[in-house]
């Protein structure tokens, strides 16, 4: 049995968390952090249909719609960089609250927009808030859950989060045509406000982060409370022997890290891998979510039919993510990502080449495309992204990767808008996506780090050695 001082050290806190059985505490944290990422999915899925309606009403041109999408992604980019400074600097909980509040405030402001320019500016600030909250929400849960359950619980966050796409789809089908786009933003604001209030009262700070910052007493108090509540429910909480803590101390030196650490010789391939998979993820997801209604409209479907087809296709999102929860701890993260990249590279061009008179086939192949795209997306953002980074710079690493990834969402609307108005059309769009997927499959096979079933400290062992 470890002494009190050793048990409350950083490695003592980490070892105790890793040995903790899953309890109601983990499920509470899961739902709270999933709420933040749920807002992101809702916001992502309403932008495309709103832009499509605004174009048909003459409120916005195609070029303005491309800017509307891109400016949101610029907000996400700066938000991703802000996430690291906030989360690693002032704590995971405060970062989530501040960023969630920014998103919520500008949802309500956007609802009163007098013109497309003002609305586009509001989208920047909504993106800023969610761009910072997104990596903070996904990455923080990794610091609470034991290694044997981390992938499963992170995929649960992804499942809950991506249900936001279905909620947004329901709003796009019912609220948008009946009440217009302004109430959609009000509903988004209400959802955001609810999540922020719940996180304020019920979200705990990460004990790993507290111990890293020398706040060992606060970290110990949180972990002790979890242990006591878990024991009271009849679950066994194994004691951590001193030998285990000493082994962890020898494996990893704990210290604050500068931003430059992310790009030193030992970290550069991990950081680049995170950046590339985020870039690819954003291009793939925003093509499917934000541009599918416009692509279908350009191919001859009326706006309502385009929205309906998009909703049916997006039913593949919870199916793909739901299935992921069953096999994520049995198959390596790299294997899942490589397989889905290859499938997307095949299915995307097939969907793009389907005749418009075969609506059933368009929906079915589109459904499969969404299954693969969001299996890849959740494996990237919710599970794999933050695992290779040390605790001292985990959210900075995830934030930098997310910020770089948003470049995909900033620039892809420009080439998509260009291509769908040329002879290349939809096929050109999905051909670019296929090239990105093949590149990423090769890159991951060579440089990717497998993280399944390993503690966060084992994954980063040796990286902090001088």
N, C-alpha and C positions, 0 to 999 in steps of 0.2 A: 504494500500500500504506500503510495507516494505521500511525502510530507505536504502540509498545507501550502508552503511556499512553492514547492515544486509543482503541485497540482494547479496552482493559480498562475504559473508561468505561461508564456505563449504556447510552448509545446505541450504543457500539461492541459491547458484549455483545449487545444486541438485534438489531443489524444482522447480526452473525455467526450468531446463532441462526436468523434469518429466511432466511439464504442456505444454511443447512445442508441437504444432501440427506437424505431419510429413511434411517435406518440402524437397526441392531440396538438402539442406545441408545434411540431413540424407541419402539421396540416393547416394550422392557423397561419403560420408564416407563408406557407405555400399559397393560400387563398389571397392573402394581402398583397404579396408581390405579384401574383398572377393578375390582380386587379389593375396594377399599373400597366402591365403589358397588354391586358385586355383593351385598355384605352387606346393603345398604339394600334391594335388591329382594327378597332372601330374607325379610328381616324383615317387609317390607310385605305379602308374599303369605301368610305363615303366620298373621298375626293374625286375619284374617277366618274361615278354617276352624276355627282353634282356638276362637275365640269362639263359633262356631256349634255345635261339639261340646259345649263347656261349657254352653251353653244347654240342649241336649237332655238333658244329664246332670243338669240342675238345679243346677249349680255356679255359674251366672251367669244373671241375668235379662236381658231385652232392654235395659232401661235401664242395667244394669251393663255390658253389652257396648258400649253407646254411650259410656259413661264410659271403658271400657277402650281404645277407639279414640281418644277425644278426649285422654286423658291422655298417650298416646304422642305425639300431635301437639303437645301443650304442651311435651313434652320436645324435640321437633324444633324448636319455635319458639325456645326458649332456646338450644338447640344452634346454630341458625343464627346467632344474635347472637354466641355465643361463638366461632364459626368465624372471624369477621372479626378479633376482638381477638387470637386465637391466631395465625392464619395471617399476618396483616399485621404482627403484633408479634414473634413468635418464629420464624416461618418455616413454610413449607408442610409440610416433612417432620415436624417436631416436632408440629405440629397434627394431622396424620394419625395419628401414633403415639399421642398422648394420647387422641384421640377414639375411635380404634379400640379402645384398651385399655378405655375405659369401657364401650363396647358389649359387648365380649367378657366382661368380668367379670360384668355383670348378666344375660347370657344364662345363665351357669351358676347364678347366684343364683336366677333365675326358675324354673329347673327344679325347685328345692326348695320352691316356694311352698306354704304351708299352706292358703291360702284365696284367694278372688278379690281381696280388698283388697290383700294382699301382692303378688300377681301384677301387679295394676294399677300399684302403686308401682314395681315392677321395670321395667315397660314405660316409665315416665317416664324412667328413667335410660338404658335402651336407646335411647330416642328422643333423649335429650340427646347421647349419643355419636355416633349416626349423623347427627343434625341438624347437628352441627358437621363431621363427616367428609365428608358429602355435597357441600357446596359446595367444600370444600377439595380433594377428589378430582377433581371435574369441572373446576374452574377452574384448578388447577395445570398441567394438561396444555397449556392454551392458551399458556402461557409458554415451552414447549419447542418446539412444532411450527411450521414455516414457514407463512405465510398461505395458500399455495396448497393445502396439505394439512390445514390445521387443522380444517376442517369434517368431512372424511372421517375423520380420526383421532379426533375427538371423538365421531363417530357410532359408530365401532368400540367406544369405551368404553361408549357407551349399549347397543350390541348385547351386549357381554360382560356388562354389568351386568344387563340384563334377562333374560339366560339364568338369572339367579338366580330369576326368577319361575317358570321351568319346573322348576328344582331344587326350589323350595319346593312346587310343585304335585305333584311326584313324592313328596315327603315327606308331603304332605297325603293322597295316595291310598294310600300304602303304610305309612309309619311311623305316621301318626296313628291309623288304625283298628286296626292290629295291636299297637302298643306304647304308644299314648297320646300326650298332648301334651308331657309332660316330656322324653322323648328328642328331640323336635323342637328344643327350646331348647338341649339339649346339643350337637346337631349344629350349630346356628347358632353356638354358642360356639366349637366346634372350627374352623369356617370362619373366624370372626373372628380367632382366635388365629393361625392359619396366615398370614393376610394381614398381620397386625401384625408377625410375626417376619420375613417376607420383606421388608416395607417397611423394617424396622430395618436390615437388612443390605445391601439393594440399591437403595433409593430415593435419588436425588440431590436436594439442595436446588435450588430454582429459581435459576439464575444471574441472572435479571432481578431477583428479590427481593434477592439478595445484593448486587448492584451498587447497587440503590436504597438499601440500608442502609449504603453506603460500604465494603462488604467486597469491593472490586474484585479483590483478589488471589485470593480464594477463588472468585469468579465466573469469573475468567479461567482458573484451573486446571481447572475443570470443563469449560468450553467448549473449551479447548486439548486436553484429553483426548479429548473427543468428536471434534474435528477430526482428531487423530492416528489414532484408531481407524478413522474413516471413510476417511481417505486410505489407510491400510494395507490396506483392503479393495478398493482400486482405484477408489473413487468420487471424483469431482472436488469439491473444496470451494473455491468461488470466494473470492478475496481481497476484502476490503471496502475500497474506496478512501476516502480521507479526506473527499472531497466528499460521499459518502453519509452519513457520520457527522455532518458539519457540517450537512447538510440536515435530519437528524433533530433535531439540537440546536436549530435555529431553529424547527422545527415544534412541539416539545414541551419545556416546562420541567419538569425532574424535581425533585420535592420531596415531603416527607411531607405528608399531607393529614389534616385533622381529620374527624371523623364528620359535621360540619355541611356539609362539601363535597358530600355526596351529595344535599343538598336545596337547594343554591344555585340561582340563576336558570338557569345553563347546564346543570345536571345534573338538575334536578327531573323533566323529562319522561322522561329515561332511567331514573331510579330508579323512578318510578311505573310505567313500562312493565314493568320487571323485576318489581316487586311484583305487578302485576295478572296477568301471565302465570303467575307462580308460584302465585298464589291459584287461578286457573282450572285449572292443571295438577293441583294437589292434589285439587281437588273431582272432576275427571274421573277421575283415576287411582284414587283411593280408592273411588269409586262402583263402578268396574269390578272392582278387585282385592279390596277388603275386604268389599263389600256384596253382590256378585253371589250368593254361596252363600246368604246370608240372604234376599235378594229371591226367589230361586228356590224356597227352602223355603216362604216365605210364599205363593208362588203355587201351592203344592200338591205340589212334588217332595219326596221324602224326602232327608235330609241327604247320603247317599252319592251319589244321583243328582245333587243340586245341585253337589256337589264335582266329579263327573265332567264335567258340562256346562261348569262353569267352566274346568276344565283344557283341554277342547277349544277353547273360545272363546279362551283365552290362548295357543294356538298362533299366533294372529295377532300376538302381540307380537314374536317374533323375525322373522317374515315382514315386518312393517312396518318394523322397525328395520333389518333386513338390506337391504331394497330402498332405504332411505334412503341407505346408504353409496354407492350407485351414482349418485345424482343430486344429492347435497347440495352438491357444488361446481359444479353446472351451473345450479341454480335458487336464487334469492335466499332467504335465511332467512325474510324477511317473507312471501314468496309461499307457502312451504311451510306456515307457521303459519296464515295466513289460509285457505288451501284446506282444511286439516285441521279447523279450527274450523267451517267451513261444513258439511263432511261429517258431523262429529259431531252438529251441531245437527239434521241430517236423519235420520241413522241411529239415534241414541239413542231418540227417540220411536217410530220404527218398531219397534225391538226390544221396547220396553215394551208395544206394542199387540198383539204376536203371541199367538195362542191357545196355551195350554199343551199342547194335544194334538199340536202340530206341532213335535216335538223337533228334527228336522233343520233346520228353518228357524230355530229359536231359536239353534242352534249356528252356523249359517252367518252370520246377521246379526250375532250376537255376535262371531264371528270378525272380521268387517269392522269392527265397532266397536272392537275391540282393536287392529287394524291402525292405524286412524286416531288413536286415543287415544294410542298409544305412539309413533307417528311424531311427533305434536305434543309429547309429553312429552320425548322425547330431543332434539328440535330445541330445545326450551326449555332444559332443564337442562344438557345436555351441550355444546351448541353455542352458542346465542345468548345465554344469560343473562349470562355474565361478559365477553363481548367488548366491550360499550360502556363499561366502567369502566376508568379508568387503573390502571396496575400498583400504585400506592401504596395504592389502596383497592379493588382488584379483588375480593378475597374478602370484604371488609367489605360491598361493594355486593351481591355474590351472597348473602352471609349474611343481610343485612337483607331482601332480596327473598325468600329461602327462609323466613325467620322469618315474614314477613307471609303468605307462601303457606300456611304451616302452619295459619293461621287457617281456611283453607278446609277442612282436614282436622279441625280442632277442632269447628267449628260444623256442617259438613255431616252428620256422623252424627246430630246432634240433629234436623235437619229431615228427614233420610231416615227415621229411626226413627219420627218423627211421621207422615210422609206415607204410609208403607207400611201403617200401621194405620188409614188413613182411606179415604174413597171415591176420593180422588185416586190412591192406590196408586203403582205403579211409574211410571205416566205422569207423575205430579206430580214425581217425582224427576228424570226425564229432561227434563221441560219446563224446570225451573230450570237444568239443565245447558245446554240449548239457548240460553236467554236469555244466560247467561254467555258462550257461544261467539260469539254474534252481536255482543255488546258488544265482545269482545276483537278480533274481526276488524275492526270499525270503528275501534277505538282504534289498532291496529297500522297500519292503512292511513294514518292521519293522523299519528301520533307516532313510529312505529317507525323505527329507524335501520338501514339495510342495512349488513351487515358482511362479506359474502362477498368473499373474495379480497383484502382489505385488511389491512395490518399492524396490530398492536394500537396502534401509535403513530399511524398515519394515522387510525384510527377515533376516537381521543381528541384529535386535533390541535385546538388552540384552547381546549380546556376548562380548561387550567391557566393561561391568560393572565390577568393581573391586570385 
